[in-house]
Amino acid sequence: MTDFPEGAPCWADAMFKDLEGAKSFYGELLGWTFGEAAGEYGNYTQAYSDGKAVAAVVPPMPGDDVPSAWCLYFASKDVRKTAEKITGAGGTLIMEPMQVGSFGSMALAREPSGAVFGVWQADDHKGFEKTGEPGAYCWAEVFTRDPDTADAFLKDVFPYSAQKMECDDPDTPDIDFKIFGLGGPDKPVLGRMRMGDDFPPEVPPYIQVYFAVGNCDDAVATAQRLGGTLYFGPMDSPFGRFAALADPQGAAFAVIDLATRTGDMPRMTDA
């Protein structure tokens, strides 16, 4: 497993009051198995797909009433320097940089438009051991009502290039969507979508984590049978057939069948 480059999504975890319920839901939906809870780290529990680490779940700290949500971590070679960039670019540190045993160092932050994310400086724990395959992380998008602020922040903190999606069809609604890449436009790592009026005002900006599945429709049916909520889709796209969901405890995520692609790739211009 090679190290993730600076700014690449490298890990995801989520906090659940009902940890066993979360393990049951994602175990059946994504085929995950789970390791032993690490008691010295708040019962942090890694999830595996085909024996490879793909995510983690953890119960909240006593008295913590934070809603369940997936948190995406971005790779950093020096978490303290990245933390300085975050605050210098107008972001807020929710958790100051801290060492996590021999695994690595982390920080939690909020970008200035409101989306929460993590930073991970790897040591023994490198991050995802599998990506882009069924049962594993494959993509993420920042959803924000203030795209200009979010865009500037992301490029200030991480070494991203950016491209904007252009639509030449006058009958297609205008979509403000950008893709951020590392090392050029052929290496995309993150999307950014402007939240429109279809998002209720009480929904804060967030980062949508996508997990790959073998069949999007089957995954949606399974999630709903297990008590999940369908927000959007399934929908065909040039990137794959996808749907936005929430698990029974309210954590939002998306599933995508990367093999089922429909339509031409959109035109992208440098931004």
Rosetta blueprint (number, residue, H / E / L):
1 M L
2 T L
3 D L
4 F L
5 P L
6 E L
7 G L
8 A L
9 P E
10 C E
11 W E
12 A E
13 D E
14 A E
15 M E
16 F L
17 K L
18 D L
19 L H
20 E H
21 G H
22 A H
23 K H
24 S H
25 F H
26 Y H
27 G H
28 E H
29 L H
30 L H
31 G L
32 W L
33 T E
34 F E
35 G L
36 E L
37 A L
38 A E
39 G H
40 E H
41 Y H
42 G L
43 N L
44 Y E
45 T E
46 Q E
47 A E
48 Y E
49 S E
50 D L
51 G L
52 K E
53 A E
54 V E
55 A E
56 A E
57 V E
58 V E
59 P L
60 P L
61 M L
62 P L
63 G L
64 D L
65 D L
66 V L
67 P L
68 S L
69 A L
70 W E
71 C E
72 L E
73 Y E
74 F E
75 A E
76 S L
77 K L
78 D L
79 V H
80 R H
81 K H
82 T H
83 A H
84 E H
85 K H
86 I H
87 T H
88 G H
89 A L
90 G L
91 G L
92 T E
93 L E
94 I E
95 M E
96 E E
97 P E
98 M E
99 Q E
100 V E
101 G L
102 S L
103 F L
104 G E
105 S E
106 M E
107 A E
108 L E
109 A E
110 R E
111 E L
112 P L
113 S L
114 G L
115 A L
116 V E
117 F E
118 G E
119 V E
120 W E
121 Q E
122 A E
123 D L
124 D L
125 H L
126 K L
127 G L
128 F L
129 E L
130 K L
131 T L
132 G L
133 E L
134 P L
135 G L
136 A L
137 Y E
138 C E
139 W E
140 A E
141 E E
142 V E
143 F E
144 T E
145 R L
146 D L
147 P H
148 D H
149 T H
150 A H
151 D H
152 A H
153 F H
154 L H
155 K H
156 D H
157 V H
158 F L
159 P L
160 Y L
161 S E
162 A E
163 Q E
164 K E
165 M E
166 E E
167 C L
168 D L
169 D L
170 P L
171 D L
172 T L
173 P L
174 D L
175 I L
176 D L
177 F E
178 K E
179 I E
180 F E
181 G E
182 L L
183 G L
184 G L
185 P L
186 D L
187 K L
188 P E
189 V E
190 L E
191 G E
192 R E
193 M E
194 R E
195 M L
196 G L
197 D L
198 D L
199 F L
200 P L
201 P L
202 E L
203 V L
204 P L
205 P L
206 Y E
207 I E
208 Q E
209 V E
210 Y E
211 F E
212 A E
213 V L
214 G L
215 N L
216 C H
217 D H
218 D H
219 A H
220 V H
221 A H
222 T H
223 A H
224 Q H
225 R H
226 L L
227 G L
228 G L
229 T E
230 L E
231 Y E
232 F E
233 G E
234 P E
235 M E
236 D L
237 S L
238 P L
239 F L
240 G L
241 R E
242 F E
243 A E
244 A E
245 L E
246 A E
247 D L
248 P L
249 Q L
250 G L
251 A L
252 A E
253 F E
254 A E
255 V E
256 I E
257 D E
258 L L
259 A L
260 T L
261 R L
262 T L
263 G L
264 D L
265 M L
266 P L
267 R E
268 M E
269 T E
270 D E
271 A L
